[in-house]
Structures are given as structure tokens and as C-alpha cells.
Amino acid sequence: MNNKTTGFPTPPPVTDPKNDTNTVTQYHYLGTEATSCIMITNLLLALTAVSLNLVVITFYRKKLNKTVPFIYFILAASDFCTGISIWFHFLTFLLFLFVEADESAALFWVLVLSYLCTTVFFRLSAFVSMLFSVIRTMNIISPFTRIKKRVVMISILLYTAVWSTIFLVEVVLLATYEEEGYDPHSSVDFLKNTFYKPGLLTNILYKYKQSSTGDDMFIWSLFLTVIPISLPAVIALILTGVQIYYLVKMDGQSATERSGARRNRKVEITIVLITLLFFVCSSLALLQPLYWSDIRNSPIEQLGARQQYLLFYLFGYVPMFVNAALNPVVLILRGEKLRTHFKSLLGIPDPRAQSMVIGNKVAAARSPVTLCSGIEETAN
């Protein structure tokens, strides 16, 4: 059912959990308990994503002249941006719980900002993950090909600008729409509804203004979800398979190639883990296109409003949040030097480093000449 004033879908009444009535209350659609659980989850994911990706960024920022550190750096930077968007979600749900109806204007713009950042950063993260696999594949197939990092960075900035423009236009359309006395600040309920379903705001606006059909909604969901998120995941997975094939092939060639393949194998395992994580998380976002492809027969339509909102949020947002939080965990666990760097930031002494210091002191006492040559080698 549509709101008579705005023409937008009106969320169903929410029963007050304190009273067994059917009156609409200020309680959040998911209920206070579910909202609080999501807030705690988002808080933990935000802390993990921002802090650990910052560790990876600070470790690799001085090694950008090498290919592998460079792709790890851009991946961590995009996941860091996603971590920032998780903080916006935490703030949004906090406002859901405590902001009253007469303060809906502020909530409206917080929702818009959160929605905008999340959708742009999701697509940026997917694009960077695809670049991650493309660059690594080129590096394995043609080791002497130089990757023009400036071109990579420009492509990332342009891609971000394109999607930022798309969603800024979307928000402007929503904020300036005036038909039938439409006031965007009175449609917080509508925006709450669309907030749970990434990309749905554009779908509904397009359908409402152009009188499009459910088939058009499906096409737009493909444009907003499958092409920018799922397609890069499939490309990354295919390229990872190509990488594995070439590494196995080189393992049977000359001694030099076998040595290079062994050195690459550890890096490749890390990349496989990151790619598989990205593929699984992004695949869950396909729930929305599948829903719109056959909305009348979808089992989701049989669920209540709260269950639908929760389902779309858990599949549409949380997997990409998890991806941004777990990527740096994989990098830190798989990288010995990065792990040492992380421990040093926590103030945890490294036993290997201590044993090396003791060994150097013993060597210095026995052979000053050896120590001198060791210092020269380190400096070089």
C-alpha cells in the first residue's frame, strides 16, 4: 500500500512490544533487541575492519614499488573505506533507537549519507578485488611486464567518481521530488525500508517515476548488484584459477622457474583465500536480484515485514562487512613480516627478533669483522 501523500510504499504498522496492540510506535522495524544485536555486530566489524586494514596500509605503504605489496595496499585501502561505512551503519541504527519522529529531518540525511557511502564503497571494494586478481595474473603470466600503478589508481578514482555521481543524482532526485506535495523529510519510514535493501532505493524511484514493471526492477537490480559486485567476483575467481594453472605449469619447468613457483605458492595461497572469501560474500548479495526475478512466487514474500528487512540486511550488507574485516586477518596470519609488524604495534615482543639480536651480539663478540659486513649488507 502506498502513502497518499508521497506515493511511496508505507511500511506496515509495528506492534509495540510492551503492549499487545496494533498501534504504530517509535520502535524500530526490527525491534529493539534485533537492532541492538546488529549494532553490536556492526561495532565489532567496524573496529576490526578499520584497525586491521590500517595496520596493513601502514606496513605496505613504503613498499608500493613492488607488485604484491601494491595490490595488498589497494585492497586494504578499499576495505578500510568499507569499514568507515560500517561506522555509519552503527550510527544509523543508534539513531533508529533514539531519534523521535519530530527529528526525522536529521535522521533522513544520516540515512542518505550512510546509504550513499555503503553502496559506493561496496562497488569500489568489488572493483579493487577484481583489479587485485588481474594484476596478480599479469604478474605471473608475464613477470617482466611492469604494472603502471598510476593507471591503476586513476581507474580506481574514476570508478569511484562514476558510482558516487550515480548515487548523488539518486539522492538529489529523492530530496527535490515535489509531486503531490512530497516532502522527503516526512519519508523517513520509506527510507528506512529501502535502507535494508542495498540498491533498492534506485529501483523504487525508477519504478515509481517511470511506471515500470517488475521486469524492469529485475533489470535494475542486475545493474546495481550483479554487474558491479557479483561479476567482479566471478572474474576474480576465474583469474585465480588461471594463476594456479600457470604456477603448477611452471613447477615442472627449469630449476629457476620451479624456485620462483615455490616462492609464489605462499602468496598464491593467500590470494586464493582472499578471492574465495570475496566470492562467497558477494554471492550472497544475489538474494535481491533473485527476489525481483520472481517476486510473486518468492518465499520471501511469505515472511513478515521485520523478517524481510532482517533477511535483506543480513544478506545485502553484512557479508561485505565481514569480507572487509576478514581480509586483513588473512593477510596478517599469512604474512610473517606483517604479523611481526602487528605484534610490534601491540607491544608484543617477537621471540625471533630477540634471538637474532642475541645471535648478533654473540657474533660481534667473536668476530667484529663479520658484524661489520653484516651491517653493510643490511644497509645495502
Disulfide bonds with the S-S distance in Angstrom:
none
